[in-house]
Amino acid sequence: MPIIVNLDVMMAKRKMSLNELSEKVGLTLSNLSILKTGKAKAIRFSTLEAICEVLNCQPGDILEFINEKI
């Protein structure tokens, strides 16, 4: 998949656990885990906004596009 989720990288930079992020964002551990492992098919802007707010980052810090056609 050409969209890479770098949530684990940002969490490590902020020294934040999945449990802590889950509590601060208001999402279940299972939903965050699906997103973190790159298995999510979509993400709501409101979820992305909440994650960026808690991690003090930009959407581009979490989501990355890799062009596989090159």
C-alpha positions as CSV (number, residue, x, y, z in Angstrom):
1,M,0.0,0.0,0.0
2,P,1.5,3.4,-1.0
3,I,0.2,5.2,2.2
4,I,2.5,4.5,5.2
5,V,1.3,5.2,8.7
6,N,4.2,6.5,10.9
7,L,2.1,6.7,14.1
8,D,4.5,4.5,16.0
9,V,7.4,6.8,15.0
10,M,5.7,9.9,16.3
11,M,4.6,8.1,19.5
12,A,8.2,7.0,20.1
13,K,9.5,10.6,19.5
14,R,7.0,11.9,22.1
15,K,7.7,8.9,24.4
16,M,4.0,8.1,24.5
17,S,2.4,4.7,24.9
18,L,-0.5,3.4,22.9
19,N,-2.5,3.3,26.2
20,E,-1.7,7.0,26.9
21,L,-2.5,8.1,23.4
22,S,-5.8,6.1,23.5
23,E,-6.9,7.9,26.7
24,K,-5.9,11.4,25.4
25,V,-7.5,11.0,22.0
26,G,-10.6,9.1,23.1
27,L,-10.2,6.1,20.8
28,T,-10.1,2.4,21.7
29,L,-6.8,0.6,21.9
30,S,-7.9,-1.8,19.1
31,N,-8.8,1.1,16.7
32,L,-5.5,2.8,17.4
33,S,-3.6,-0.5,17.0
34,I,-5.2,-1.0,13.6
35,L,-4.1,2.5,12.6
36,K,-0.6,2.1,14.0
37,T,0.0,-1.2,12.2
38,G,-1.2,0.2,8.9
39,K,-4.2,-2.1,8.6
40,A,-6.7,0.7,8.6
41,K,-8.5,1.4,5.3
42,A,-9.4,5.0,6.3
43,I,-9.1,7.6,8.9
44,R,-11.5,10.4,9.8
45,F,-10.2,13.9,9.8
46,S,-11.5,14.4,13.3
47,T,-9.4,11.4,14.4
48,L,-6.3,12.7,12.6
49,E,-6.8,16.1,14.1
50,A,-7.1,14.7,17.6
51,I,-4.0,12.6,17.2
52,C,-2.0,15.6,15.8
53,E,-3.2,17.8,18.6
54,V,-2.1,15.2,21.3
55,L,1.2,14.4,19.6
56,N,1.9,18.1,18.6
57,C,2.6,17.2,15.0
58,Q,1.3,17.7,11.5
59,P,-0.7,15.1,9.4
60,G,2.3,14.7,7.2
61,D,4.3,13.5,10.2
62,I,1.9,10.6,10.6
63,L,0.9,9.8,7.0
64,E,3.4,9.3,4.1
65,F,2.8,8.5,0.4
66,I,5.2,6.1,-1.3
67,N,4.9,6.0,-5.0
68,E,5.3,2.4,-6.0
69,K,5.3,3.1,-9.7
70,I,8.8,4.6,-9.7
